[in-house]
Amino acid sequence: MTPKKSVLTAAMVGAFVLGATACGSGSGHFDGKAPEEIAEEARDAMATLESVTISSDLESQGQEIAMQASIAADGSCEGSVTAEAMEAEFVSIDGTEYLKADEEFWQGEGLEASDVGGKWVQVPEGEMSLTGQFCDLEQILGEMSESEIEPDDWESVDGETIDGTETVGIRNTQNQDAGTTDLFVADSEDAYVLRSVRTGDIEGTVEFSDFNADFDISAPADAVDLTELG
């Protein structure tokens, strides 16, 4: 699972190594503001979230990854991930992690697929990295809040209307050899990033929604305890 982690981390967190350049375009809240001001507001808004849903469709080195996760600051989380031939759902609540995956996934973990394939499985803490990499909102947002503002790393791009919300666009050009990142920031005082689009070594889109939503996440019923399997 390590390659999946590096791709997703770069797409969801690496985009927030924020910088700045010339004057930005847009209307409303960000009218007349420079890209560094937009970047700073977006960073600060995202870093203080108590919950968010992240959805991504990414490709790196021929590997395609699709992920969706609703994450809360208290550690509760639920979502799904598809990578290559692997599909899995995951839930984390009250420090306990659960996975539901197909037989091929569990065979790769050295388990008898008939015991766990297609079933919810309660896994010991630290046994699987899947929920750990997707559900740690404090780590994700902490890296965002620590992002440094550097000069000459950003430029304005056209905004988009995303689910009825007007956005302004800014492009990170800090390392164009590896690619660029476009952030589409809600043109309002909230200044949340609604979409991140990557090109280059990692390509694809990450969507952010359900900002500070009250997620109703519960433990799956009748989960198999992994420690009780032979």
C-alpha positions in Angstrom: 0.0 0.0 0.0 3.0 2.4 0.2 2.8 3.5 -3.5 -0.8 4.4 -3.0 0.0 6.5 0.0 2.7 8.5 -1.8 0.5 9.3 -4.7 -2.4 10.5 -2.6 -0.3 12.4 -0.1 1.4 14.3 -2.9 -2.0 15.2 -4.5 -3.9 16.1 -1.4 -1.2 17.7 0.7 1.7 18.6 -1.6 -0.6 21.1 -3.5 -0.5 23.3 -0.4 3.2 24.2 -0.6 2.0 27.7 -1.3 3.8 30.5 -3.1 2.9 33.7 -4.9 3.3 36.0 -7.9 1.5 38.7 -9.8 -2.1 40.0 -9.4 -4.9 37.5 -9.5 -8.2 37.8 -11.3 -11.7 37.0 -10.1 -14.7 38.7 -8.6 -16.5 38.9 -5.3 -14.4 38.2 -2.2 -11.1 37.9 -4.1 -11.6 40.7 -6.6 -8.3 42.5 -7.0 -6.4 40.2 -4.7 -3.0 38.8 -5.6 -2.4 35.0 -5.9 -0.4 34.9 -2.6 -3.4 36.4 -0.8 -5.7 33.8 -2.2 -3.2 31.1 -1.4 -2.8 32.2 2.2 -6.6 32.4 2.8 -7.1 29.0 1.2 -4.3 27.4 3.3 -5.7 29.0 6.5 -9.3 28.0 5.8 -8.4 24.4 5.0 -6.1 24.0 8.0 -8.9 24.8 10.4 -11.5 22.3 9.1 -13.2 20.0 11.6 -14.3 17.6 8.8 -14.2 17.3 5.0 -14.9 14.8 2.2 -12.0 14.2 -0.2 -12.6 12.5 -3.6 -9.8 11.8 -6.0 -9.1 10.2 -9.4 -5.3 10.1 -9.9 -2.7 8.4 -12.1 1.0 8.0 -11.4 3.5 5.9 -13.3 0.6 4.1 -15.0 -1.1 3.3 -11.7 -4.7 4.6 -11.4 -6.2 5.3 -8.0 -9.7 6.5 -7.1 -10.5 7.3 -3.5 -13.3 8.9 -1.5 -13.2 9.6 2.2 -15.3 11.5 4.7 -13.0 12.5 7.5 -13.6 14.1 10.9 -11.0 15.6 13.3 -12.0 13.1 16.0 -10.5 10.3 13.9 -13.8 8.9 12.5 -13.7 8.3 8.8 -15.4 6.2 6.1 -14.7 5.8 2.4 -13.5 3.6 -0.4 -10.5 3.1 -2.6 -9.9 1.5 -6.0 -6.3 0.9 -7.3 -5.4 -1.5 -10.1 -7.4 -4.7 -9.4 -8.0 -3.9 -5.7 -11.2 -2.5 -4.3 -11.8 -1.8 -0.6 -14.1 0.1 1.7 -12.9 1.3 5.1 -14.3 2.7 8.3 -12.4 4.1 11.3 -14.3 4.9 14.5 -13.3 5.2 18.2 -9.8 4.1 17.3 -11.0 0.8 15.7 -10.4 0.2 11.9 -12.6 -1.9 9.6 -12.0 -3.0 6.0 -14.2 -4.6 3.4 -12.3 -5.9 0.4 -12.6 -8.5 -2.4 -11.0 -11.9 -2.2 -8.0 -10.9 -4.3 -7.0 -8.2 -1.8 -7.1 -10.6 1.2 -5.2 -13.3 -0.7 -2.5 -10.7 -1.2 -2.4 -10.3 2.6 -1.9 -14.0 3.0 -5.4 -14.8 4.4 -8.0 -17.4 3.3 -10.2 -15.4 1.1 -13.3 -17.4 1.9 -13.1 -16.3 5.5 -13.0 -12.6 4.8 -13.7 -11.8 1.1 -16.6 -9.4 0.8 -17.0 -9.1 4.6 -16.3 -6.4 7.0 -13.1 -7.2 8.9 -12.0 -5.5 12.2 -8.2 -5.1 12.0 -5.8 -4.5 14.9 -4.4 -1.0 15.3 -1.5 -0.5 13.0 -2.0 -3.8 11.1 -3.2 -2.1 7.9 -2.1 1.2 6.5 -5.3 1.9 4.5 -7.3 3.9 7.0 -4.2 5.4 8.6 -3.2 7.2 5.4 -6.7 8.4 4.5 -8.3 9.2 7.9 -5.7 11.3 9.8 -7.2 14.7 9.3 -4.9 16.3 11.8 -1.8 15.1 9.8 -3.3 16.2 6.5 -4.4 19.6 7.7 -1.2 20.1 9.8 1.0 19.8 6.7 -1.3 22.4 5.0 -1.0 24.8 7.9 2.8 24.5 7.9 3.1 25.4 4.2 5.5 28.3 3.5 4.7 31.2 1.2 7.5 31.6 -1.4 7.7 34.3 -4.1 7.3 33.6 -7.8 5.6 30.3 -7.5 2.0 31.1 -8.4 0.0 32.6 -11.2 -3.6 33.2 -11.9 -5.8 30.9 -14.1 -9.4 31.0 -15.0 -11.8 30.0 -12.2 -14.6 27.5 -12.6 -18.2 27.1 -11.4 -18.1 24.0 -9.1 -21.5 22.7 -7.9 -22.9 26.2 -8.3 -20.1 27.9 -6.5 -17.9 30.5 -8.2 -14.2 30.0 -7.8 -10.9 31.7 -8.6 -8.0 29.7 -9.9 -4.3 29.8 -9.0 -1.6 27.7 -10.4 1.5 26.4 -8.5 4.5 26.5 -10.8 7.1 25.8 -8.2 8.4 22.7 -9.9 7.2 22.7 -13.5 9.5 19.8 -14.4 7.4 17.6 -12.2 4.1 19.3 -13.2 1.7 22.0 -12.1 -1.1 22.2 -9.6 -4.2 24.3 -10.2 -6.3 25.1 -7.1 -9.9 26.4 -7.5 -10.8 28.4 -4.4 -14.4 29.3 -3.4 -14.7 33.1 -4.1 -16.1 33.8 -0.6 -14.9 34.4 2.9 -14.7 30.7 3.6 -12.0 30.4 0.9 -12.2 26.6 0.8 -10.4 24.7 -2.0 -13.1 22.9 -4.0 -10.8 21.3 -6.6 -7.1 20.6 -7.1 -6.0 19.5 -10.6 -2.5 18.0 -11.0 -0.5 17.6 -14.2 2.9 15.9 -14.7 4.3 13.1 -12.7 1.0 12.8 -10.9 -2.1 13.6 -12.9 -5.7 13.9 -12.0 -8.3 15.7 -9.8 -9.0 15.9 -6.1 -12.3 17.3 -5.0 -13.1 18.7 -1.5 -16.6 19.0 -0.1 -18.8 18.7 3.0 -16.8 21.2 4.8 -17.3 21.0 8.6 -20.2 18.5 8.0 -21.5 16.4 10.9 -20.8 12.9 9.6 -22.9 10.0 10.9 -20.2 7.2 11.0 -20.9 4.0 12.8 -19.1 0.6 13.1 -20.1 -2.1 10.6 -22.3 -4.8 12.1 -21.1 -8.4 12.3 -17.5 -7.5 11.5 -15.0 -10.5 11.5 -12.2 -10.0 14.1 -8.9 -10.5 12.2 -7.1 -11.6 15.4 -9.5 -14.6 15.6 -8.6 -16.0 12.2 -6.0 -18.7 11.9 
